[in-house]
Amino acid sequence: MQRELAAYQRLLIVACRRYLEADHALASKLNDMRAVFPPERIPYRGTIGAPGSPVRRLYEDRDRALLRLHSAREKLDAARARICQRQARPTKILLLTARFDQPASK
């Protein structure tokens, strides 16, 4: 495996882990909120997502992590395409011939 491809795979793995961590943090916070507020008493959704609120920050963190994950996937796909394109190029072999005349003997 090429080093370039391995680097993009590591980037994808890191991005995936960060997305999963951000998604877990948001889901955990939403579950905590459901424990505090019974289903019939949950506050208006707009107040939970107000700028600067912890839930809003977690949601935005998860959204950014998802964008990075998509970007990492696109970069890996582009690297694979470059490698395939390099390998698919026809190899040109040039045959050079040279003729050496021997100097005339006197």
N, C-alpha and C positions, 0 to 999 in steps of 0.2 A: 504494500500500500504506500502511496506517495505521502511524503511528509505534509505537503500542502493539504491533502484530503484529510489526513489525521488531525490537523490543526482545526479545520472547519468542523469535524465531527466532535472534537472536544468543546468547541464553542457552542455547538448545538446541545450537547449534554449539559453544559453549565446553564444555558438559557432555559432548558427544560426544567432543571432542578429549581431555578429561581422562580419560574412560573408556578410550579407545584407548591413551593413554599408560600408564595403570595396568595395563591388560591386557597390553601389550607388556612392561612391567617384570616382571610376574609370569611371563609365558611365558619371558622371557630368563633369569630366576633359576632356573626349573625346568629349562631346558635346561642351564644351568651345573651344576646339581645332577646331572643325568644324565651329564654329562661326568666328574664326580668319582667318582660311584658307578656301577659297571656295573649293568645291569638286574637281575642276580641278587643284588646286594649292597646294594640300596637300603635305607636304614634304615626302621624302623617309621614309618609315616605320622604317627602321633601325636607323635613326637619332632620332626618337621619343623614341625608346626603348633602347637608348644608356645607358650604366651603369651610374647610378647616376641621370638620368633624372627623373623628377617628375612623368611622366606617367609610367616609368618602376618601380619606387618604389611602386606606387599604384597597378600596375599589380601584383607585387610580394607579396604585402600585401594581396591582394585578394586571390592569390594562396595559401599562408600560411593559411589564414582563411578557405579556402575550405578543406585543408588537416586536419585542426583541427576539422572541422565539420564532416568529414568522420570518423575520429578517435573517436569522441564523440558518433557518431551513433553506431560504432562497440562496444564500451564499454557498451552502453546501451543494445544492443542486447546480449552481453555476460552476463551481469548481469541478464537479463530476463531468459536466458538459465540456469544459475546457480540456480535461484530461482525455476524454473520449475523442475529442476533435484532434488533439495532438497525436493520439495513437492511430487515428483513422487516416491521417495524411499519407498519401503514397510516398514511399521512400524513393528518391531518385538516386540511381547509381550511375555515375559517369565513368566511362572507361577511357582512360587517356593512354594513348600510345605515343611513343617517341621513337624516332629512328635516329640512330647515331651513326654517322658515316665515319669510317676510320680514315685517318689522314693518309694521304697517298705516300707510299714509301719511295724514297729516292734511291 
